[in-house]
Amino acid sequence: MADERNFRSSYYEKVGCRGVEEKKSLEILMKEKPWDRVKLKQFCLRFMVPAAYRNLVWKVLLDILPVYADSHQFVMDQRKQQYGDLLYAVEMLELIDKGTPRTQVLLAMWLLENEETKPPVFPETNFNSADTFIPIARTLLELYHNEEDVYWICKSLTEIVRTMQKDLPKLKEAFQSMLEKEDVELYNHLVEINSLEVLPLTKWFNCCFAGVLDDTSLPKIWDKVCSGAPKILSFVAVMLVMTLRRNILKAQNGDEVLRCVLEIPEQCEEVVANKAIELWQYGAQPQNDQLAKK
């Protein structure tokens, strides 16, 4: 069945039909009253969300908007008002000034909303919410001009990452087992030069690869994260390392390995995203594999 799906997907891509079919399927789901969030998640797990609908679909998946389309405008108006109130508050409290970068402004608003004066740190994982919020906000500001949307989506993604902290060891274990299975030579080389632990996996996972991959590659990955499948991040890490294998195999120590993974050629970024999704969908792991499962 997987081979049949691969053949069909490949054929549709060659004749230019796949995107059209996916768009039509999504439009059918969006005509339902109310929207079926389960079906919507299943669509996003299987396909890439068309760019024209991504903003709206993400907001429904992340519960920023309800499943009732008739209520979208009203709820978004309330979100915009709350955004305006938070912006006014951080200005009046002098938490920001005219020179504050927009990402820092949004972070200040989020911290105020959560009644926090500084980004919380999780000692067990060294998680700092600013290290998640700011890179994600920076990417979203490149994707969307509407700062209200950026704020709410960024807030939701940051909460996903914060909830994900207890599962970071599972993500790392999944990365190692997959890398060993997919490229044993590369895996053994990293083990031999004691560099497996040097890879910045925690940083990658905590920012969902924002600032690591470009803003044309990331939305494909975030479609899956927004749909409740953060384990896709392990697959991205595997494909990132494998894509850079030639340089990594030449590395003699951890510093050289780290230099390799921090210098990603632009032409590789979309390849990493596409191959990660392909490995995730048709590889050993099921699409809907949830980290929380035992």
C-alpha positions in Angstrom: 0.0 0.0 0.0 2.9 2.4 0.8 4.4 1.7 -2.6 1.1 2.4 -4.3 0.8 5.7 -2.4 4.4 6.6 -3.4 3.7 5.8 -7.0 0.5 7.8 -7.1 2.0 10.7 -5.3 5.0 10.7 -7.7 2.7 10.5 -10.7 0.5 13.4 -9.5 3.5 15.5 -8.9 4.9 14.9 -12.4 1.6 15.9 -14.1 1.0 18.8 -11.7 -2.2 17.4 -10.3 -1.3 16.6 -6.7 -1.6 20.2 -5.4 -4.9 20.6 -7.2 -6.3 17.5 -5.7 -5.1 18.3 -2.2 -6.6 21.8 -2.4 -10.0 20.4 -3.5 -9.9 17.9 -0.7 -9.2 20.6 1.9 -11.9 22.9 0.5 -14.4 20.1 0.9 -13.4 19.7 4.6 -13.7 23.5 5.1 -17.3 23.5 3.8 -18.4 21.1 6.6 -20.5 22.7 9.4 -18.9 22.5 11.8 -15.4 21.7 10.7 -14.2 18.2 11.8 -10.9 18.9 13.6 -10.0 15.2 13.5 -10.3 15.0 9.7 -8.5 18.3 9.4 -5.6 16.9 11.4 -5.6 13.8 9.3 -5.4 15.8 6.1 -2.5 17.9 7.5 -0.6 14.7 8.6 -0.9 13.2 5.1 -0.5 16.3 2.9 1.1 19.7 2.7 -1.4 22.5 3.5 -1.9 24.9 0.5 -0.2 28.2 1.4 -3.4 30.1 0.8 -5.2 28.2 3.5 -2.4 27.6 6.0 -2.9 30.5 8.3 -6.6 29.7 8.7 -6.0 25.9 9.1 -3.3 26.4 11.7 -5.5 28.7 13.7 -8.3 26.1 13.8 -5.9 23.2 14.6 -4.3 25.3 17.4 -7.7 26.2 18.8 -7.2 29.9 18.2 -10.4 29.8 16.1 -13.3 27.5 16.7 -14.5 24.8 14.3 -17.6 26.9 13.6 -16.7 28.9 10.5 -19.6 31.4 11.1 -17.9 32.4 14.4 -14.4 33.0 12.9 -14.7 36.7 12.4 -16.2 37.3 15.8 -13.6 35.3 17.6 -10.7 36.8 15.6 -12.1 40.3 16.4 -11.8 39.3 20.1 -8.3 38.0 19.6 -7.3 41.3 17.9 -8.8 43.3 20.8 -6.9 41.2 23.3 -3.7 41.7 21.3 -4.3 45.4 21.3 -4.8 45.4 25.1 -1.6 43.5 25.7 0.4 45.8 23.4 -1.0 48.9 25.2 -0.2 47.3 28.5 3.5 46.6 27.7 3.9 50.1 26.4 2.3 51.7 29.5 4.4 49.5 31.8 7.5 50.6 29.8 8.4 47.0 29.1 9.2 48.0 25.6 10.2 51.2 23.8 10.1 52.4 20.2 13.4 50.7 19.4 12.4 47.3 20.7 12.5 44.6 18.0 9.0 43.2 17.0 9.9 39.7 18.2 10.8 41.2 21.7 7.6 43.1 21.7 5.6 40.0 21.1 7.6 38.1 23.7 6.9 40.9 26.3 3.2 40.6 25.6 3.3 36.8 26.0 5.2 37.0 29.3 2.7 39.6 30.6 -0.2 37.5 29.6 1.3 34.6 31.5 2.1 36.9 34.4 5.8 36.3 34.1 8.5 38.9 34.3 11.1 36.9 32.5 11.2 33.8 30.3 10.9 30.7 32.5 13.7 28.1 32.4 13.2 24.3 32.9 16.3 23.1 34.6 15.9 19.5 33.6 16.0 20.4 29.9 17.5 23.8 30.0 14.4 25.1 28.2 14.1 28.8 28.0 10.8 30.0 26.4 12.5 33.0 24.8 14.7 30.6 22.8 11.5 29.1 21.5 9.3 32.1 21.1 11.7 34.5 19.4 13.0 32.3 16.6 9.4 31.1 15.9 8.1 34.7 15.9 10.9 35.8 13.6 9.9 33.1 11.1 6.2 33.8 11.4 6.8 37.5 10.8 8.4 36.5 7.5 5.4 34.4 6.6 2.6 36.7 7.7 2.1 40.4 7.7 -0.7 40.3 10.3 1.0 40.6 13.7 -2.1 39.5 15.6 -2.0 36.1 13.7 1.8 35.9 14.4 1.3 36.4 18.1 -1.4 33.8 18.5 0.2 31.2 16.4 3.6 31.8 18.0 2.0 31.5 21.5 0.4 28.2 20.6 3.6 26.7 19.1 5.6 27.8 22.2 3.0 26.1 24.4 3.4 22.9 22.3 7.2 23.0 22.8 6.8 23.7 26.5 4.5 20.7 26.9 6.9 18.6 24.8 9.8 19.0 27.3 9.0 15.8 29.2 9.3 14.0 25.8 12.7 15.4 24.7 14.5 12.2 25.7 12.1 10.2 23.5 12.8 12.5 20.6 16.5 12.1 21.0 16.2 8.3 21.3 14.1 8.3 18.2 16.7 10.4 16.4 19.5 8.0 17.3 17.7 4.8 16.4 16.5 6.2 13.1 19.9 7.5 12.2 21.5 4.2 12.9 18.9 2.4 10.8 19.0 4.9 7.9 22.8 5.5 7.7 24.8 3.2 9.9 28.1 4.5 8.6 27.3 8.0 9.6 26.0 6.9 12.9 29.1 4.9 13.7 31.4 7.7 12.7 29.6 10.1 15.1 29.9 7.5 17.9 33.6 6.8 17.2 34.6 10.5 17.4 32.3 11.0 20.5 30.2 13.6 18.6 26.7 12.2 18.8 26.0 14.2 21.9 27.4 17.4 20.3 24.6 17.7 17.9 22.3 20.6 19.0 19.2 18.4 19.2 17.6 20.2 22.1 18.0 23.6 20.5 16.6 22.2 17.2 13.6 20.6 18.8 12.9 23.6 21.1 12.7 26.1 18.3 11.0 23.6 15.9 14.0 24.3 13.5 13.1 28.0 13.3 16.3 29.8 12.3 17.8 26.5 11.2 15.7 25.9 8.1 14.3 28.7 6.0 10.8 30.1 6.0 9.8 28.3 2.8 10.8 24.9 4.2 9.5 25.2 7.8 5.7 25.5 7.1 5.7 21.9 5.8 7.1 20.7 9.0 4.9 22.9 11.2 1.8 21.5 9.4 2.6 18.3 11.3 3.5 19.9 14.6 0.3 21.9 14.6 -1.6 18.7 13.9 -0.2 17.1 17.1 2.8 15.2 15.7 5.9 16.8 17.2 7.8 13.5 16.5 8.3 14.8 13.0 11.1 16.9 14.5 13.2 13.8 15.0 12.9 12.9 11.4 14.0 16.4 10.4 17.1 16.1 12.5 17.9 12.8 10.9 17.6 14.1 7.4 19.5 17.3 8.2 22.4 15.2 9.5 22.2 12.8 6.6 22.1 15.6 4.0 25.3 16.9 5.5 26.9 13.5 5.7 29.8 14.1 3.3 31.2 16.9 5.4 30.4 15.2 8.7 32.2 12.1 7.7 35.3 14.3 7.2 35.0 15.7 10.7 37.5 14.5 13.2 36.0 15.9 16.4 32.9 17.4 17.9 33.8 21.0 17.1 34.1 20.1 13.4 30.7 18.3 13.5 29.0 21.2 15.1 30.5 23.6 12.5 29.1 21.3 9.8 25.5 21.3 11.1 25.6 25.1 11.8 26.5 25.8 8.2 23.6 24.5 6.1 23.7 25.3 2.4 20.5 27.1 1.4 19.8 24.7 -1.5 19.7 21.8 1.1 17.0 23.2 3.4 14.0 22.3 1.3 15.5 18.9 0.5 15.8 18.3 4.2 12.1 19.2 4.8 10.8 17.1 1.9 12.9 14.0 2.7 12.0 14.2 6.4 8.3 14.2 5.6 8.8 11.4 3.2 10.7 9.3 5.7 8.1 10.1 8.4 5.1 9.2 6.2 6.4 6.0 4.6 9.1 4.9 7.0 9.0 2.6 10.0 7.0 5.0 12.2 3.3 5.5 11.8 2.0 9.0 10.9 0.1 9.5 14.0 2.8 8.3 16.4 2.3 10.4 19.6 5.2 10.9 21.9 3.0 10.7 25.0 2.2 7.0 24.2 4.0 4.4 26.3 
